[in-house]
Amino acid sequence: MPAPPMFTLTGSTMMKKFSSFALAIAAMALLGCSEEHLKYTSLGLEGTDYSGATEGREISLNAEAAQSDYFEEVSVALSAATTSSVLYAYTEDGTTVYGKGAYTSEEGFYFDKDGYVCSPADEDARLYVDLDATNKALVIGQVPEVCKAGDEYTLHFGITTTKTYYPITLTVDITEAGSWCGYIYQGNLVYDVYEQVKTDYTPCKIPIDATALCNALGMSSASAIAKGIANNTVTFIGLNADGSEYTAGSTANNSGHWFNSSGDVCSWKADNWFAYAEWDNTAPIIFGIGQAVSGVEVGMSATLRQKFVYGSNEAIVTWNLHIVDTVPDDATIPEE
């Protein structure tokens, strides 16, 4: 359905950190879904009086979220949101409560299966909605491991300033979970890799074209290459964006390289660190492509290149990494 003038759906996703969940639970241990809610009035949590606000247009929104056992989020844009805006929502008994950090670690609330405000520790907790006023967006996420594909939730809340409030009805459909990563092999050891944002070091495990690699190096097998690296007859080098070699170090597992967002090899947690490409020398046909745990956003991309050298022979492996909302349908999904 077309979005109302002030509200448009966007497709950006991100992962909410588990530390945020821990903070939210700690806060809710004090607040909970209890009579404490009944103490809140139109003054809100910071003493701001919203009782004089006049009602604006009621907003209806639909959103889809792939089932996830993690803090997978989707974003809904609010072009009229300001830094003075807050979310409001309702307890099961109809009491109005206000945001500003009381119910989630950000600027919003957790909701139960019936669309009422609750604690993240509540067994009926299903979703949360945060207000990201700086980026003019609502952020919608799932409580891990409770939502199922086919579930539909209707949340009743709104956004307000001291002047105007806009009631919002948000319907969230939980769809089948899709893979967080995939790849398309272009041939000649060139791979297009697609990943959703991750906030841990989980790699996308991609099988290398062992035949192409061995033929380029003039070696009999991937295992022979692994042995060559172990006895220093084969070298494995990271390449900068300009083609120059990086020989100063490797990843912590000593079998790969960190790259920044420009495609240059860098050190762990260096400025603009972006991703790593690591060869699994215990399973010689597998590479792991993973991300930095901070600073990675949808829309980012970089080309990561690495080179095997054996005598006068060399083979360059290229990873064109794209951070995406959704992995393309024609991508190959790696086996876990």
PyMOL commands that set and color helices and strands:
alter all, ss='L'
color gray80, all
select helices_A, chain A and resi 18-31+35-39+210-217+222-230
alter helices_A, ss='H'
color red, helices_A
select strands_A, chain A and resi 7-15+54-55+59-66+72-78+86-90+96-98+109-112+117-118+125-132+137-142+152-160+164-175+181-187+190-195+204-207+234-239+245-246+256-260+265-266+273-279+286-291+301-310+313-323
alter strands_A, ss='S'
color yellow, strands_A
deselect
rebuild
show_as cartoon
